[in-house]
Amino acid sequence: MLRSMSDLKGYTIGATDGEIGHVTDFFFDDQRWTIRYLVVETGSWLMSRKVLISPFSLAPADWEHKRLPVHISREAVKNSPDIDTNKPVSRQHETQYADYYGYPYYWGGDALWGNGLYTPALTPPPGLSPVALANVRGDVTGGPARAAYTQQSNDNPHLRSCEAVIGYHLEASDGDIGHVQGMLVEEDTWAIRYLVLDTSNWWLGHQVLMAPDWVSDIRWNDAKVSVNLTRQAIQQSPKFDPSTQLTRQQELDLYHHYARPNYWEQARHHAPETL
């Protein structure tokens, strides 16, 4: 199921021994368009420190009560690496974070969440054996595979704030068309499946969806998102009603309109057959 990013803001994060805080933002990587961390305001119990929570930490969500339980304790969060969420998160910071919790490196493989992992739910709670952890982290012995993994580990991450992208202007191939109003996130994979675009400057009250794969360029300095689509094609795309749950048929209609392959069929080629 797809969830609105704006609706997820404010959700409570519940540890094994009490509440941690509430979600204020998300960090996603701009290559795979997947949320890698939830930014959580801890409140008075931790001097309002903001901490990062990985989807690897999450237990099944309590959507009714807007609560996201995690498999970790408040004490673990208190002692976790102190990462300044107001500054770019380096790969070194991410490595320290993953090592502290014993989580896989999501950048360590071709799958969405690391070596052979399509969803973070495929990883058990903290306590992976050294052998299992080495496997999902892609720890291989020498050769080209090891060299490629080492290079990935040293890369600078492409993490961006979801909150910062809201309001970015959308530029079609023949002119401006609107701005980013929100994002729709897949609850199992935490992949951003759609940008919600507000085109009300051209058509009053008209919102449409755009898959991140269709984005040709993002100019972070100019706060612009570019797509190789005409304004007419976007205007004629199916309208999006944020007050109702998006159906698979509506998604099919959207992909049919743009004559593009859909994400769930592509995902079948990457998801493991057995756990």
PASEBA-1860 file (N, C-alpha, C; in nm, 3 decimals):
! residues 275
1> MLRSMSDL> 0.084/-0.120/0.000/0.000/0.000/0.000/0.088/0.125/0.000 ~ 0.035/0.230/-0.063/0.108/0.356/-0.069/0.058/0.451/0.039 ~ 0.153/0.519/0.102/0.121/0.612/0.209/0.170/0.752/0.171 ~ 0.093/0.852/0.209/0.135/0.989/0.185/0.244/1.028/0.283 ~ 0.353/1.083/0.232/0.462/1.125/0.318/0.415/1.230/0.419 ~ 0.327/1.320/0.375/0.279/1.423/0.466/0.197/1.363/0.580 ~ 0.125/1.253/0.552/0.048/1.187/0.658/0.140/1.117/0.757 ~ 0.256/1.067/0.710/0.349/0.996/0.797/0.422/1.089/0.893
9> KGYTIGAT> 0.431/1.216/0.855/0.493/1.312/0.948/0.407/1.323/1.073 ~ 0.471/1.322/1.186/0.399/1.330/1.312/0.373/1.195/1.375 ~ 0.397/1.086/1.300/0.380/0.953/1.358/0.472/0.935/1.479 ~ 0.421/0.865/1.578/0.501/0.835/1.698/0.590/0.715/1.673 ~ 0.715/0.724/1.719/0.807/0.611/1.711/0.813/0.547/1.850 ~ 0.771/0.422/1.857/0.765/0.353/1.986/0.875/0.251/2.001 ~ 0.961/0.269/2.100/1.068/0.174/2.128/1.014/0.056/2.208 ~ 1.100/-0.039/2.240/1.058/-0.155/2.318/1.027/-0.120/2.463
17> DGEIGHVT> 1.074/-0.002/2.506/1.056/0.038/2.646/1.000/0.178/2.661 ~ 0.927/0.224/2.562/0.867/0.357/2.571/0.873/0.432/2.439 ~ 0.825/0.556/2.441/0.823/0.634/2.318/0.957/0.703/2.294 ~ 0.996/0.711/2.168/1.119/0.780/2.130/1.090/0.924/2.092 ~ 0.988/0.945/2.014/0.953/1.079/1.968/0.861/1.071/1.848 ~ 0.861/1.174/1.766/0.773/1.176/1.650/0.851/1.213/1.525 ~ 0.801/1.168/1.412/0.868/1.188/1.283/0.850/1.332/1.236 ~ 0.961/1.395/1.197/0.955/1.532/1.145/0.997/1.541/0.999
25> DFFFDDQR> 1.073/1.442/0.950/1.122/1.447/0.812/1.171/1.308/0.773 ~ 1.213/1.296/0.648/1.268/1.171/0.596/1.388/1.205/0.509 ~ 1.488/1.118/0.512/1.601/1.130/0.421/1.588/1.019/0.316 ~ 1.593/1.058/0.189/1.589/0.959/0.081/1.712/0.975/-0.005 ~ 1.750/0.868/-0.073/1.863/0.880/-0.165/1.809/0.909/-0.304 ~ 1.873/1.001/-0.373/1.820/1.051/-0.500/1.861/0.965/-0.619 ~ 1.918/0.846/-0.594/1.948/0.754/-0.702/1.841/0.645/-0.712 ~ 1.804/0.587/-0.598/1.699/0.485/-0.597/1.565/0.538/-0.548
33> WTIRYLVV> 1.562/0.663/-0.505/1.439/0.724/-0.455/1.374/0.636/-0.349 ~ 1.450/0.607/-0.246/1.404/0.525/-0.135/1.437/0.594/-0.004 ~ 1.341/0.594/0.088/1.364/0.656/0.218/1.460/0.569/0.298 ~ 1.572/0.627/0.337/1.674/0.552/0.412/1.666/0.577/0.562 ~ 1.614/0.692/0.602/1.605/0.723/0.744/1.482/0.808/0.773 ~ 1.423/0.783/0.887/1.321/0.871/0.942/1.391/0.966/1.039 ~ 1.364/1.094/1.029/1.420/1.191/1.122/1.320/1.208/1.235 ~ 1.365/1.182/1.358/1.275/1.178/1.473/1.316/1.280/1.577
41> ETGSWLMS> 1.222/1.364/1.614/1.242/1.461/1.724/1.212/1.390/1.855 ~ 1.311/1.380/1.942/1.297/1.298/2.063/1.224/1.367/2.177 ~ 1.220/1.499/2.176/1.153/1.566/2.285/1.242/1.581/2.408 ~ 1.179/1.608/2.522/1.252/1.646/2.643/1.337/1.533/2.701 ~ 1.299/1.408/2.677/1.372/1.298/2.741/1.516/1.286/2.688 ~ 1.541/1.341/2.569/1.675/1.338/2.513/1.715/1.478/2.467 ~ 1.664/1.577/2.541/1.698/1.718/2.517/1.667/1.759/2.373 ~ 1.552/1.708/2.322/1.504/1.741/2.188/1.606/1.711/2.078
49> RKVLISPF> 1.692/1.616/2.104/1.788/1.573/2.002/1.713/1.504/1.888 ~ 1.754/1.531/1.766/1.698/1.463/1.651/1.784/1.342/1.618 ~ 1.719/1.228/1.600/1.791/1.104/1.572/1.739/1.043/1.443 ~ 1.819/0.956/1.385/1.779/0.885/1.264/1.732/0.745/1.299 ~ 1.622/0.704/1.240/1.570/0.569/1.256/1.565/0.504/1.118 ~ 1.634/0.392/1.104/1.635/0.321/0.976/1.510/0.232/0.964 ~ 1.456/0.218/0.843/1.347/0.121/0.824/1.385/-0.020/0.865 ~ 1.516/-0.051/0.873/1.557/-0.181/0.925/1.513/-0.199/1.070
57> SLAPADWE> 1.490/-0.088/1.141/1.453/-0.094/1.283/1.304/-0.119/1.304 ~ 1.224/-0.100/1.201/1.080/-0.096/1.218/1.016/-0.232/1.235 ~ 0.922/-0.239/1.328/0.833/-0.354/1.345/0.705/-0.323/1.267 ~ 0.610/-0.415/1.257/0.484/-0.386/1.188/0.417/-0.260/1.243 ~ 0.371/-0.177/1.153/0.317/-0.046/1.191/0.177/-0.058/1.249 ~ 0.144/0.035/1.337/0.009/0.051/1.390/-0.051/0.172/1.320 ~ -0.106/0.148/1.200/-0.154/0.259/1.119/-0.272/0.329/1.183 ~ -0.356/0.252/1.253/-0.476/0.312/1.313/-0.440/0.419/1.414
65> HKRLPVHI> -0.336/0.394/1.493/-0.297/0.488/1.598/-0.176/0.574/1.559 ~ -0.140/0.568/1.433/-0.029/0.648/1.380/0.098/0.629/1.463 ~ 0.134/0.501/1.477/0.248/0.465/1.559/0.336/0.365/1.484 ~ 0.465/0.392/1.483/0.561/0.303/1.419/0.650/0.242/1.526 ~ 0.621/0.118/1.566/0.707/0.052/1.667/0.842/0.016/1.606 ~ 0.944/0.010/1.690/1.076/-0.031/1.645/1.129/-0.141/1.738 ~ 1.228/-0.215/1.686/1.284/-0.327/1.761/1.396/-0.284/1.857 ~ 1.413/-0.157/1.878/1.524/-0.107/1.959/1.471/-0.035/2.083
73> SREAVKNS> 1.558/-0.018/2.181/1.519/0.046/2.307/1.557/0.194/2.306 ~ 1.500/0.266/2.400/1.536/0.408/2.414/1.682/0.422/2.454 ~ 1.731/0.328/2.533/1.872/0.334/2.574/1.963/0.318/2.453 ~ 1.924/0.230/2.361/2.003/0.212/2.238/2.003/0.339/2.156 ~ 1.890/0.405/2.148/1.882/0.531/2.075/1.966/0.638/2.143 ~ 1.960/0.642/2.274/2.037/0.742/2.350/2.186/0.728/2.324 ~ 2.234/0.605/2.312/2.376/0.581/2.293/2.418/0.568/2.147 ~ 2.325/0.590/2.057/2.355/0.576/1.914/2.445/0.690/1.867
81> PDIDTNKP> 2.516/0.671/1.755/2.603/0.778/1.703/2.526/0.908/1.685 ~ 2.583/1.016/1.734/2.519/1.148/1.727/2.545/1.207/1.589 ~ 2.442/1.211/1.506/2.453/1.261/1.370/2.374/1.391/1.358 ~ 2.440/1.495/1.314/2.376/1.625/1.298/2.286/1.620/1.175 ~ 2.154/1.619/1.198/2.060/1.606/1.087/2.048/1.735/1.006 ~ 2.109/1.843/1.053/2.106/1.968/0.979/2.221/1.979/0.879 ~ 2.309/1.877/0.877/2.421/1.875/0.786/2.415/1.749/0.701 ~ 2.483/1.748/0.585/2.484/1.626/0.503/2.537/1.506/0.580
89> VSRQHETQ> 2.470/1.394/0.565/2.511/1.270/0.632/2.615/1.200/0.545 ~ 2.734/1.180/0.597/2.841/1.119/0.520/2.827/0.967/0.521 ~ 2.896/0.902/0.427/2.896/0.756/0.425/2.960/0.702/0.553 ~ 3.059/0.773/0.605/3.122/0.731/0.730/3.019/0.730/0.843 ~ 2.934/0.834/0.848/2.829/0.838/0.949/2.733/0.721/0.933 ~ 2.697/0.692/0.808/2.605/0.582/0.783/2.666/0.448/0.822 ~ 2.795/0.431/0.794/2.863/0.307/0.831/2.866/0.290/0.982 ~ 2.898/0.397/1.054/2.899/0.393/1.200/2.760/0.359/1.254
97> YADYYGYP> 2.659/0.417/1.193/2.521/0.392/1.235/2.484/0.246/1.214 ~ 2.513/0.193/1.094/2.479/0.054/1.063/2.556/-0.042/1.152 ~ 2.683/-0.013/1.176/2.765/-0.099/1.261/2.713/-0.100/1.405 ~ 2.670/0.016/1.451/2.619/0.026/1.589/2.496/-0.063/1.608 ~ 2.404/-0.060/1.513/2.281/-0.138/1.525/2.294/-0.278/1.467 ~ 2.403/-0.305/1.394/2.420/-0.437/1.333/2.331/-0.457/1.212 ~ 2.311/-0.349/1.134/2.225/-0.356/1.015/2.308/-0.368/0.889 ~ 2.246/-0.420/0.783/2.316/-0.428/0.655/2.347/-0.288/0.600
105> YYWGGDAL> 2.441/-0.282/0.506/2.466/-0.159/0.432/2.373/-0.160/0.311 ~ 2.279/-0.067/0.306/2.184/-0.069/0.195/2.252/-0.042/0.061 ~ 2.369/0.021/0.064/2.440/0.052/-0.059/2.531/-0.064/-0.103 ~ 2.526/-0.176/-0.033/2.618/-0.286/-0.059/2.570/-0.391/-0.155 ~ 2.485/-0.357/-0.250/2.438/-0.455/-0.346/2.347/-0.393/-0.449 ~ 2.296/-0.475/-0.539/2.211/-0.425/-0.647/2.064/-0.416/-0.608 ~ 2.025/-0.485/-0.502/1.885/-0.483/-0.461/1.853/-0.350/-0.392 ~ 1.724/-0.328/-0.367/1.680/-0.199/-0.314/1.738/-0.168/-0.177
113> WGNGLYTP> 1.758/-0.274/-0.095/1.806/-0.252/0.042/1.938/-0.323/0.070 ~ 2.012/-0.356/-0.031/2.142/-0.420/-0.007/2.152/-0.551/-0.083 ~ 2.245/-0.631/-0.043/2.273/-0.754/-0.113/2.160/-0.856/-0.097 ~ 2.075/-0.867/-0.199/1.967/-0.965/-0.197/1.844/-0.922/-0.120 ~ 1.840/-0.797/-0.072/1.726/-0.752/0.008/1.644/-0.651/-0.070 ~ 1.517/-0.685/-0.093/1.429/-0.592/-0.162/1.353/-0.503/-0.064 ~ 1.321/-0.558/0.053/1.255/-0.478/0.156/1.331/-0.491/0.286 ~ 1.329/-0.387/0.370/1.397/-0.397/0.500/1.335/-0.502/0.590
121> ALTPPPGL> 1.209/-0.538/0.563/1.142/-0.640/0.646/1.204/-0.777/0.629 ~ 1.281/-0.797/0.522/1.346/-0.925/0.501/1.463/-0.946/0.595 ~ 1.502/-0.841/0.666/1.611/-0.851/0.762/1.554/-0.869/0.902 ~ 1.598/-0.970/0.978/1.548/-0.988/1.114/1.584/-0.870/1.203 ~ 1.524/-0.859/1.322/1.561/-0.756/1.418/1.709/-0.766/1.454 ~ 1.762/-0.666/1.527/1.904/-0.668/1.563/1.947/-0.803/1.620 ~ 2.065/-0.848/1.584/2.114/-0.975/1.634/2.151/-1.071/1.524 ~ 2.170/-1.020/1.402/2.215/-1.106/1.294/2.348/-1.171/1.330
129> SPVALANV> 2.364/-1.297/1.293/2.493/-1.362/1.316/2.598/-1.296/1.228 ~ 2.726/-1.301/1.268/2.831/-1.241/1.185/2.830/-1.292/1.042 ~ 2.801/-1.421/1.024/2.799/-1.478/0.889/2.683/-1.420/0.808 ~ 2.564/-1.415/0.870/2.447/-1.362/0.800/2.465/-1.214/0.769 ~ 2.519/-1.139/0.864/2.541/-0.997/0.843/2.642/-0.973/0.732 ~ 2.748/-1.053/0.731/2.848/-1.039/0.625/2.787/-1.069/0.489 ~ 2.694/-1.163/0.486/2.632/-1.200/0.359/2.548/-1.087/0.302 ~ 2.461/-1.029/0.386/2.375/-0.922/0.335/2.451/-0.793/0.314
137> RGDVTGGP> 2.567/-0.779/0.377/2.648/-0.660/0.352/2.735/-0.675/0.229 ~ 2.733/-0.792/0.170/2.810/-0.810/0.048/2.957/-0.830/0.072 ~ 2.995/-0.876/0.191/3.136/-0.899/0.220/3.183/-1.021/0.142 ~ 3.260/-0.996/0.038/3.310/-1.103/-0.046/3.461/-1.100/-0.043 ~ 3.522/-1.206/-0.090/3.667/-1.219/-0.077/3.736/-1.183/-0.206 ~ 3.799/-1.065/-0.209/3.885/-1.025/-0.319/3.815/-1.016/-0.453 ~ 3.894/-0.989/-0.558/3.844/-0.988/-0.694/3.764/-0.864/-0.727 ~ 3.710/-0.857/-0.848/3.635/-0.741/-0.894/3.513/-0.709/-0.808
145> ARAAYTQQ> 3.444/-0.815/-0.758/3.325/-0.791/-0.677/3.359/-0.715/-0.550 ~ 3.468/-0.755/-0.487/3.509/-0.687/-0.364/3.552/-0.543/-0.394 ~ 3.621/-0.523/-0.505/3.666/-0.389/-0.542/3.547/-0.297/-0.567 ~ 3.445/-0.352/-0.635/3.326/-0.272/-0.663/3.253/-0.236/-0.534 ~ 3.245/-0.333/-0.442/3.176/-0.307/-0.315/3.251/-0.201/-0.234 ~ 3.385/-0.210/-0.233/3.466/-0.112/-0.161/3.443/0.028/-0.217 ~ 3.432/0.038/-0.349/3.408/0.167/-0.411/3.272/0.222/-0.369 ~ 3.171/0.135/-0.366/3.039/0.177/-0.323/3.042/0.226/-0.179
153> SNDNPHLR> 3.118/0.159/-0.094/3.124/0.195/0.046/3.188/0.330/0.068 ~ 3.276/0.369/-0.025/3.345/0.496/-0.012/3.273/0.610/-0.082 ~ 3.169/0.578/-0.156/3.094/0.683/-0.225/3.027/0.775/-0.126 ~ 3.010/0.901/-0.166/2.930/0.991/-0.086/2.783/0.958/-0.108 ~ 2.705/0.949/-0.002/2.563/0.918/-0.020/2.490/1.035/-0.084 ~ 2.381/1.004/-0.150/2.301/1.107/-0.215/2.172/1.123/-0.135 ~ 2.185/1.161/-0.010/2.069/1.172/0.077/2.010/1.313/0.069 ~ 1.878/1.317/0.059/1.807/1.444/0.050/1.690/1.444/0.147
161> SCEAVIGY> 1.653/1.562/0.191/1.539/1.578/0.279/1.411/1.582/0.197 ~ 1.315/1.496/0.232/1.185/1.499/0.165/1.118/1.634/0.186 ~ 1.130/1.686/0.306/1.066/1.813/0.338/1.120/1.925/0.250 ~ 1.251/1.919/0.221/1.314/2.025/0.142/1.266/2.023/-0.003 ~ 1.231/1.904/-0.054/1.191/1.892/-0.195/1.048/1.944/-0.218 ~ 0.968/1.944/-0.112/0.832/1.996/-0.126/0.838/2.143/-0.166 ~ 0.767/2.176/-0.271/0.769/2.312/-0.322/0.859/2.332/-0.441 ~ 0.943/2.233/-0.473/1.028/2.242/-0.592/0.939/2.260/-0.716
169> HLEASDGD> 0.985/2.343/-0.809/0.910/2.368/-0.931/0.931/2.255/-1.031 ~ 0.825/2.222/-1.103/0.832/2.119/-1.206/0.847/2.185/-1.342 ~ 0.946/2.139/-1.417/0.974/2.194/-1.548/0.953/2.086/-1.653 ~ 0.851/2.104/-1.738/0.829/2.012/-1.849/0.923/2.048/-1.963 ~ 0.918/1.971/-2.071/1.009/1.996/-2.182/0.978/2.127/-2.254 ~ 0.857/2.181/-2.234/0.819/2.304/-2.301/0.775/2.414/-2.204 ~ 0.823/2.405/-2.080/0.795/2.513/-1.985/0.754/2.463/-1.848 ~ 0.743/2.557/-1.754/0.704/2.523/-1.617/0.560/2.474/-1.615
177> IGHVQGML> 0.532/2.386/-1.517/0.401/2.322/-1.515/0.338/2.316/-1.376 ~ 0.417/2.337/-1.270/0.362/2.329/-1.135/0.473/2.311/-1.033 ~ 0.439/2.249/-0.920/0.540/2.226/-0.816/0.511/2.096/-0.742 ~ 0.612/2.046/-0.672/0.598/1.923/-0.594/0.516/1.950/-0.469 ~ 0.406/1.878/-0.456/0.314/1.897/-0.345/0.338/1.792/-0.235 ~ 0.383/1.673/-0.275/0.403/1.566/-0.177/0.464/1.445/-0.242 ~ 0.466/1.334/-0.169/0.521/1.208/-0.218/0.437/1.093/-0.166 ~ 0.430/0.987/-0.245/0.363/0.864/-0.202/0.469/0.756/-0.184
185> VEEDTWAI> 0.468/0.694/-0.067/0.572/0.599/-0.027/0.511/0.460/-0.011 ~ 0.580/0.360/-0.064/0.535/0.221/-0.049/0.572/0.172/0.090 ~ 0.474/0.124/0.165/0.496/0.094/0.306/0.589/-0.024/0.331 ~ 0.599/-0.119/0.238/0.686/-0.235/0.260/0.832/-0.206/0.226 ~ 0.854/-0.135/0.116/0.991/-0.112/0.070/1.044/0.024/0.109 ~ 0.956/0.117/0.145/0.989/0.256/0.173/1.046/0.327/0.050 ~ 1.009/0.274/-0.067/1.046/0.341/-0.192/0.945/0.451/-0.222 ~ 0.994/0.563/-0.271/0.906/0.672/-0.314/0.856/0.636/-0.453
193> RYLVLDTS> 0.729/0.606/-0.465/0.674/0.560/-0.593/0.622/0.674/-0.678 ~ 0.577/0.783/-0.613/0.525/0.895/-0.691/0.556/1.028/-0.624 ~ 0.580/1.128/-0.708/0.575/1.267/-0.666/0.434/1.316/-0.693 ~ 0.376/1.384/-0.597/0.245/1.446/-0.616/0.269/1.589/-0.664 ~ 0.219/1.620/-0.782/0.244/1.750/-0.844/0.119/1.835/-0.843 ~ 0.134/1.958/-0.801/0.024/2.054/-0.801/0.039/2.142/-0.924 ~ -0.057/2.133/-1.014/-0.053/2.213/-1.137/-0.159/2.322/-1.134 ~ -0.201/2.366/-1.015/-0.313/2.459/-1.002/-0.285/2.595/-1.064
201> NWWLGHQV> -0.158/2.629/-1.089/-0.129/2.754/-1.157/-0.176/2.751/-1.302 ~ -0.195/2.629/-1.355/-0.242/2.613/-1.492/-0.385/2.562/-1.496 ~ -0.419/2.466/-1.407/-0.553/2.410/-1.404/-0.596/2.404/-1.257 ~ -0.693/2.483/-1.223/-0.733/2.500/-1.084/-0.764/2.367/-1.018 ~ -0.694/2.339/-0.908/-0.721/2.220/-0.828/-0.674/2.090/-0.886 ~ -0.590/2.093/-0.988/-0.549/1.972/-1.058/-0.418/1.919/-1.000 ~ -0.423/1.798/-0.943/-0.304/1.730/-0.896/-0.282/1.604/-0.979 ~ -0.156/1.577/-1.011/-0.122/1.459/-1.090/-0.004/1.389/-1.025
209> LMAPDWVS> 0.021/1.266/-1.069/0.131/1.186/-1.016/0.242/1.173/-1.119 ~ 0.364/1.167/-1.070/0.480/1.151/-1.155/0.575/1.052/-1.088 ~ 0.610/0.944/-1.159/0.704/0.847/-1.102/0.845/0.906/-1.103 ~ 0.923/0.886/-0.997/1.060/0.940/-0.993/1.146/0.895/-1.110 ~ 1.118/0.774/-1.163/1.195/0.725/-1.277/1.181/0.814/-1.400 ~ 1.074/0.892/-1.404/1.051/0.978/-1.520/1.120/1.113/-1.506 ~ 1.178/1.138/-1.390/1.250/1.264/-1.368/1.383/1.258/-1.442 ~ 1.409/1.355/-1.527/1.533/1.358/-1.605/1.644/1.434/-1.534
217> DIRWNDAK> 1.606/1.528/-1.447/1.710/1.608/-1.380/1.649/1.677/-1.259 ~ 1.731/1.689/-1.154/1.693/1.770/-1.039/1.804/1.872/-1.017 ~ 1.767/1.998/-1.019/1.864/2.104/-0.995/1.843/2.153/-0.852 ~ 1.924/2.097/-0.763/1.906/2.125/-0.621/1.927/2.273/-0.590 ~ 2.022/2.335/-0.658/2.048/2.477/-0.633/1.934/2.566/-0.679 ~ 1.866/2.524/-0.786/1.755/2.603/-0.840/1.619/2.556/-0.789 ~ 1.618/2.447/-0.712/1.493/2.391/-0.661/1.395/2.358/-0.774 ~ 1.447/2.288/-0.877/1.364/2.252/-0.991/1.376/2.104/-1.024
225> VSVNLTRQ> 1.264/2.045/-1.063/1.257/1.908/-1.110/1.220/1.911/-1.258 ~ 1.300/1.847/-1.342/1.274/1.847/-1.485/1.231/1.709/-1.533 ~ 1.137/1.707/-1.628/1.092/1.583/-1.690/1.087/1.601/-1.841 ~ 1.117/1.494/-1.914/1.111/1.499/-2.061/0.970/1.466/-2.109 ~ 0.876/1.542/-2.059/0.736/1.526/-2.097/0.679/1.664/-2.126 ~ 0.585/1.670/-2.218/0.526/1.799/-2.252/0.421/1.838/-2.149 ~ 0.392/1.965/-2.146/0.287/2.012/-2.057/0.151/1.952/-2.094 ~ 0.129/1.932/-2.224/0.002/1.873/-2.266/-0.012/1.731/-2.216
233> AIQQSPKF> 0.099/1.652/-2.223/0.094/1.514/-2.175/0.064/1.511/-2.025 ~ 0.123/1.601/-1.951/0.099/1.607/-1.806/-0.044/1.653/-1.779 ~ -0.090/1.752/-1.856/-0.225/1.802/-1.838/-0.329/1.693/-1.862 ~ -0.304/1.606/-1.959/-0.400/1.503/-1.995/-0.384/1.375/-1.914 ~ -0.287/1.371/-1.823/-0.267/1.252/-1.740/-0.380/1.239/-1.638 ~ -0.406/1.119/-1.587/-0.514/1.101/-1.490/-0.498/1.191/-1.368 ~ -0.607/1.249/-1.325/-0.603/1.334/-1.207/-0.585/1.249/-1.082 ~ -0.522/1.308/-0.981/-0.502/1.240/-0.853/-0.586/1.307/-0.746
241> DPSTQLTR> -0.660/1.225/-0.673/-0.742/1.274/-0.563/-0.676/1.230/-0.432 ~ -0.612/1.322/-0.359/-0.542/1.285/-0.237/-0.633/1.239/-0.124 ~ -0.763/1.261/-0.138/-0.856/1.223/-0.031/-0.898/1.077/-0.038 ~ -0.860/1.007/-0.147/-0.896/0.866/-0.162/-0.771/0.782/-0.181 ~ -0.783/0.653/-0.148/-0.672/0.561/-0.163/-0.649/0.530/-0.311 ~ -0.527/0.542/-0.354/-0.492/0.513/-0.493/-0.509/0.364/-0.519 ~ -0.579/0.328/-0.627/-0.600/0.188/-0.661/-0.498/0.143/-0.764 ~ -0.480/0.012/-0.776/-0.388/-0.042/-0.875/-0.435/-0.010/-1.018
249> QQELDLYH> -0.567/-0.008/-1.037/-0.619/0.027/-1.169/-0.582/0.170/-1.206 ~ -0.590/0.261/-1.108/-0.551/0.399/-1.135/-0.402/0.408/-1.168 ~ -0.322/0.327/-1.100/-0.179/0.324/-1.132/-0.157/0.272/-1.274 ~ -0.230/0.166/-1.310/-0.218/0.111/-1.445/-0.257/0.215/-1.550 ~ -0.362/0.290/-1.522/-0.405/0.395/-1.615/-0.296/0.500/-1.632 ~ -0.229/0.533/-1.523/-0.122/0.632/-1.528/-0.006/0.583/-1.614 ~ 0.038/0.459/-1.590/0.150/0.405/-1.668/0.111/0.385/-1.814 ~ -0.014/0.349/-1.837/-0.062/0.334/-1.975/-0.060/0.469/-2.047
257> HYARPNYW> -0.098/0.573/-1.976/-0.101/0.708/-2.036/0.037/0.749/-2.085 ~ 0.139/0.720/-2.004/0.275/0.760/-2.041/0.351/0.650/-2.117 ~ 0.286/0.535/-2.135/0.348/0.422/-2.205/0.482/0.385/-2.142 ~ 0.480/0.373/-2.010/0.601/0.339/-1.935/0.578/0.208/-1.858 ~ 0.685/0.128/-1.834/0.670/0.006/-1.753/0.642/0.040/-1.608 ~ 0.560/-0.042/-1.542/0.526/-0.013/-1.402/0.629/-0.074/-1.308 ~ 0.633/-0.020/-1.186/0.737/-0.057/-1.090/0.717/-0.196/-1.031 ~ 0.592/-0.242/-1.016/0.572/-0.372/-0.949/0.613/-0.489/-1.037
265> EQARHHAP> 0.601/-0.473/-1.168/0.648/-0.580/-1.255/0.800/-0.582/-1.261 ~ 0.861/-0.465/-1.259/1.006/-0.459/-1.256/1.060/-0.515/-1.125 ~ 0.985/-0.494/-1.016/1.031/-0.540/-0.884/1.037/-0.691/-0.875 ~ 0.953/-0.761/-0.951/0.951/-0.907/-0.946/1.084/-0.965/-0.992 ~ 1.155/-0.892/-1.072/1.285/-0.942/-1.121/1.396/-0.927/-1.017 ~ 1.368/-0.846/-0.911/1.470/-0.821/-0.809/1.439/-0.885/-0.675 ~ 1.309/-0.906/-0.648/1.272/-0.961/-0.518/1.313/-1.108/-0.510 ~ 1.369/-1.153/-0.394/1.410/-1.293/-0.379/1.288/-1.383/-0.374
273> ETL> 1.303/-1.505/-0.426/1.191/-1.600/-0.427/1.169/-1.661/-0.289 ~ 1.274/-1.679/-0.215/1.262/-1.736/-0.080/1.341/-1.653/0.016 ~ 1.303/-1.657/0.144/1.371/-1.581/0.249/1.485/-1.664/0.306
END
